[in-house]
Amino acid sequence: MRYHVAIVGATGAVGQELLRVLEERDFPVHRVRLLASERSVGKQLAFRGEPIPVEALRPDSFRGIDLAFFSAGSAVSKEFAPRAVQAGAVVIDNSSAFRMDPQTPLVIPEINPEALALHRGIIANPNCSTIIMLMALEPLRRLTRVRRIIVSTYQAASGAGAQAMQELLDATRAYLQGEPFEPRVLPHPYAFNLFSHNSAIGDDGYNEEERKMILETRKIWGDSEVAVSPTCVRVPVLRAHSESIVVELEARPALADIYAAYRAFAGVQLVDDRARNHFPMPSEATGRDAVLVGRIRYDAGFPNGVALFACGDQLRKGAALNAVQIAEQLVRTGALPTSPRQGTIPP
Ligand SMILES: NC(=O)c1ccc[n+]([C@@H]2O[C@H](COP(=O)([O-])OP(=O)(O)OC[C@H]3O[C@@H](n4cnc5c(N)ncnc54)[C@H](OP(=O)(O)O)[C@@H]3O)[C@@H](O)[C@H]2O)c1
């Protein structure tokens, strides 16, 4: 069985990665439809060596589509995802539009695949920092309950989209040439600088990214009690987020058992060479599917505490790869029927 697939936001950082991941993993695509704003009409993107034209997103764009990946921001998802479902497609949404909707599963396939069974047409892909953190913690969580998480993020430009990556390059070039540079996408000078995450701050002092990490962790784990204390920071790295994580566990597993759990868990790679001082780095996580985890140690600050450092390519596992893995899981379980209107997709 092969599927008619649409990518909404195909020209963006996540959209282009989606196209690459679908191709690399040989997802059973019959035909792919690339959708973006009017600005991109006339552009072409390659899929399996074929140039595919980018079309403007319209209310009738989903006729004959079986599976639609959305990565064009919350407003676009809110308006068009229900239309795609109405047209018979299953939607996997990268935006935050539906993540906290009780009817919408929020899924990391290695962690809570069972939630997929509850979907009503839309499945939400979690926030990228949340996915990387929860992948890095899953082996520990399989050993004992995680009571509390204290996490600081070091987030790359790519998390803010293709234009932010370009801004980091342009700002760095200008800085090195001693030229002035006016930020266009991000709120502060980015070259050789870092700043608190560029999302809105609430009355409680937490920004939106931090709030997502708190609420999405509770939803994915089905644990309303877990305490999460995040501090999210944007750093001048082009691609791949890093996170310093300290957890308080219900029990204190032996370090040997902790290492064994990490070695056994697909989706994570241990990078933990104390002798060579070699631990996870965003440069080594870039373009990789696995979340790199290292610096694993008992935390010096409180009992049953474990500290670690993780890096993950948030365009891959934090977005496109996780979304495609969700689709693969639907295919595996027979939960992604092809639409009876499949033949009607215009050439
Ligand atoms: N970057 C990440 O690491 C990451 C991770 C997880 C989730 N996400 C989420 O994924 C979404 C996309 O992020 P991104 O980083 O890929 O952003 P991006 O690079 O800025 O790309 C945005 C995409 O959305 C399209 N778009 C914008 N407005 C549109 C409209 N009115 N109608 C149709 N298409 C429109 C753009 O098309 P044009 O090129 O035509 O403007 C472009 O294809 C966001 O919701 C983001 O929160 C991003």
The ligand as a MOL file (V3000), in Angstrom:
LIG
                    3D

  0  0  0     0  0            999 V3000
M  V30 BEGIN CTAB
M  V30 COUNTS 48 52 0 0 0
M  V30 BEGIN ATOM
M  V30 1 N 12.3980 24.1940 13.6270 0
M  V30 2 C 12.2170 23.2370 14.5150 0
M  V30 3 O 13.1680 22.6520 15.0260 0
M  V30 4 C 10.8500 22.8110 14.9040 0
M  V30 5 C 10.7310 21.7120 15.7290 0
M  V30 6 C 9.4680 21.2720 16.1070 0
M  V30 7 C 8.3750 21.9520 15.6300 0
M  V30 8 N 8.5050 23.0320 14.8270 0 CHG=1
M  V30 9 C 7.3010 23.6900 14.3470 0
M  V30 10 O 7.1730 23.4340 12.9600 0
M  V30 11 C 6.6010 24.5510 12.3050 0
M  V30 12 C 7.5240 25.0290 11.1960 0
M  V30 13 O 8.7680 25.3800 11.7310 0
M  V30 14 P 10.0380 25.6720 10.8090 0
M  V30 15 O 11.1620 25.7930 11.7640 0
M  V30 16 O 10.1220 24.7110 9.6920 0 CHG=-1
M  V30 17 O 9.6710 27.1400 10.2400 0
M  V30 18 P 10.1800 27.8420 8.8870 0
M  V30 19 O 11.5050 27.3500 8.4820 0
M  V30 20 O 10.0080 29.2910 9.1590 0
M  V30 21 O 9.1020 27.3630 7.7920 0
M  V30 22 C 7.7670 27.7670 7.8300 0
M  V30 23 C 7.0060 27.1000 6.7040 0
M  V30 24 O 5.6260 27.4450 6.8180 0
M  V30 25 C 5.1730 27.9950 5.5610 0
M  V30 26 N 4.1320 28.9640 5.8030 0
M  V30 27 C 4.1880 30.0840 6.5530 0
M  V30 28 N 3.0120 30.7500 6.5160 0
M  V30 29 C 2.1880 30.0280 5.7020 0
M  V30 30 C 0.8530 30.1830 5.2450 0
M  V30 31 N 0.1030 31.2170 5.6320 0
M  V30 32 N 0.3370 29.2440 4.4190 0
M  V30 33 C 1.0760 28.2030 4.0240 0
M  V30 34 N 2.3700 27.9930 4.4190 0
M  V30 35 C 2.9050 28.9010 5.2480 0
M  V30 36 C 6.4200 28.6220 4.9760 0
M  V30 37 O 6.2120 28.7880 3.5870 0
M  V30 38 P 6.9840 29.9370 2.7370 0
M  V30 39 O 8.3850 29.4200 2.5290 0
M  V30 40 O 6.1890 30.0060 1.4880 0
M  V30 41 O 6.9530 31.1790 3.5790 0
M  V30 42 C 7.4510 27.5460 5.3200 0
M  V30 43 O 7.3200 26.4640 4.4200 0
M  V30 44 C 6.3250 25.5700 13.4010 0
M  V30 45 O 5.0120 25.3710 13.8630 0
M  V30 46 C 7.3040 25.1930 14.4790 0
M  V30 47 O 6.8800 25.5960 15.7530 0
M  V30 48 C 9.7250 23.4730 14.4420 0
M  V30 END ATOM
M  V30 BEGIN BOND
M  V30 1 1 1 2
M  V30 2 2 2 3
M  V30 3 1 2 4
M  V30 4 1 4 5
M  V30 5 2 4 48
M  V30 6 2 5 6
M  V30 7 1 6 7
M  V30 8 2 7 8
M  V30 9 1 8 9
M  V30 10 1 8 48
M  V30 11 1 9 10
M  V30 12 1 9 46
M  V30 13 1 10 11
M  V30 14 1 11 12
M  V30 15 1 11 44
M  V30 16 1 12 13
M  V30 17 1 13 14
M  V30 18 2 14 15
M  V30 19 1 14 16
M  V30 20 1 14 17
M  V30 21 1 17 18
M  V30 22 2 18 19
M  V30 23 1 18 20
M  V30 24 1 18 21
M  V30 25 1 21 22
M  V30 26 1 22 23
M  V30 27 1 23 24
M  V30 28 1 23 42
M  V30 29 1 24 25
M  V30 30 1 25 26
M  V30 31 1 25 36
M  V30 32 1 26 27
M  V30 33 1 26 35
M  V30 34 2 27 28
M  V30 35 1 28 29
M  V30 36 1 29 30
M  V30 37 2 29 35
M  V30 38 1 30 31
M  V30 39 2 30 32
M  V30 40 1 32 33
M  V30 41 2 33 34
M  V30 42 1 34 35
M  V30 43 1 36 37
M  V30 44 1 36 42
M  V30 45 1 37 38
M  V30 46 2 38 39
M  V30 47 1 38 40
M  V30 48 1 38 41
M  V30 49 1 42 43
M  V30 50 1 44 45
M  V30 51 1 44 46
M  V30 52 1 46 47
M  V30 END BOND
M  V30 END CTAB
M  END
